[in-house]
Amino acid sequence: MKRVGKPVFFIVALLIIALFCTSIFGIHGQNGDNKETYIKGASDIRWGIDINGGVEATFVPDTEEKPTSEQLDAARSIIELRMISNHITDYELYTDATTGRIIVRFPWKSGETEFDPEAAIQELSATAELTFREGNEYESEDVDEDGNVIYKTPKGDTASNVILEGSDIKSAKAVSYQDSTTGQVAYEVALELEDSGKEKFAEATKKLLNKTISIWMDDVMISYPTVQKEITNGQCSITGQFTASEAAALAEKINAGALPFKLTSSNFGTISPLMGEASLEAMLIAGVVAFALVCIFMILVFRLTGFVAVISLLGQVALCFAAVSGYFPFVNSFTLTLPGIAGIILSIGMGVDANIITATRIKEELWAGKTLDGAIQKGDDNSFWAIFDGNVTTILVSLILMVVFGPTNILSFWFGAATTGSIYSFGYTLLIGNIGNFLFGVGTTRLMTKSLSSFKPLRKKWLFGGAAE
């Protein structure tokens, strides 16, 4: 067996404990009367409607004319865009073309104290600001729930040079055409400008020939096409490698910024959670007690390998909460629902199982008469594929749940947005937990075990589950 240095155990253990403490408690500071969050912890998690309740609102157009179904779809698109920008994955969003209404339900923010539904819906009902800007400079990047990069907040020339606004856009629609190069059917977004925008756009396309004009919805860049020719007639198209759905989505977003009416809330109210705050606290206490009992069992039965497993399990729990709270700057925060909690519990159970398999294999090899180093190496080798098969299968199932039952997917019309969003939450936390199982249940457990076996006082077979010498 290849030896691992003695300091490795302490380095890995300290890193895991640091991750656990910061992911649970976060790191916060005080700037005058304002609380600043440097690293998000469990208290910053946005709980789902089923746990913490939320807001229900009905939006209607602030106009006497009845909106068309296209206009309602455009308004729905921008509300959905704002939900995603706020990392809200547990929501319900419907349009009613008969009455011209849009109905939305979403959970309270983390740390909400006022529980004012009118204030909560203000950012959703504000008129979307669509702008066409020079260049594509931006201040920050984010990642949406599908892993796509989002560019946020214009800067430099892009911030100061606004070419067109939403009122300058007459219409946008997805159209198909025959690509002369490939002969395949392709898709583009056709734009028609109002008279107010024709001259401004003609000047901009002349100035920015072969350069970029970016399209922004509020402070999110939704497209950044390159100007291929001067456009003077107020009609142009945005081309690219669009699918039909991608072209339709971009057209909806552009139309949403050019809506001729403002959305107002006809009524709003609060949604009671399926479980109250006291139930959530009881569930968390039960989880802590159950985890403590598992740790005691692991240490009593497997001794030193059980102690190592406990440290690795702390890392897996930490990763689950970190992936939900927004702890990592490159991973979005996530709305945690009851099925999401079930996914975390199930993945931790699989983490316990992985550590038990490895510890048992080592114990069996020791009782078979192998040396300590040989037993550890053989136990690791024999247990790996059993752990691998179980976790890979679960990861595949998690990915299927996320793709098929996501909040905005092809099955929402059948199961409903609430049901599909909850299943997505379960799949997401189960996926993260299984990834954590590979990192900690397989990776760090083996590193720490081999490192501890390098200490002479600890090179006793009974500490690893063997017979007393």
Secondary structure, DSSP 4 states (H G I P E B T S, - for coil): -----THHHHHHHHHHHHHHHHHHH-EEEEETTEEEEEE--GGG-EE-HHHH-EEEEEEEESSSSPPPHHHHHHHHHHHHHHHHHTT--S-EEEEETTTTEEEEEEEPPTT--S--HHHHTHHHHSPP-EEEEEB--EEEEEE-TTS-EEEEEE-HHHHH-EEEEGGGEEEEEEEEEE-TTT-SEEEEEEEEE-HHHHHHHHHHHHHTTTSBEEEEETTEEEE-PBP-S---SSEEEEEEEE-HHHHHHHHHHHHHHT-SS-EEEEEEEEE--SS-HHHHHHHHHHHHHHHHHHHHHHHHHHTHHHHHHHHHHHHHHHHHHHHHHT-STTS---EE-HHHHHHHHHHHHHHHHHHHHHHHHHHHHHHTT--HHHHHHHHHHHHHHHHHHHHHHHHHHHHHHHHHSSTTSTTHHHH-HHHHHHHHHHHHHHHHHHHHIIIIIIIIHHHHHHHHTTSGGG--GGGGTS---
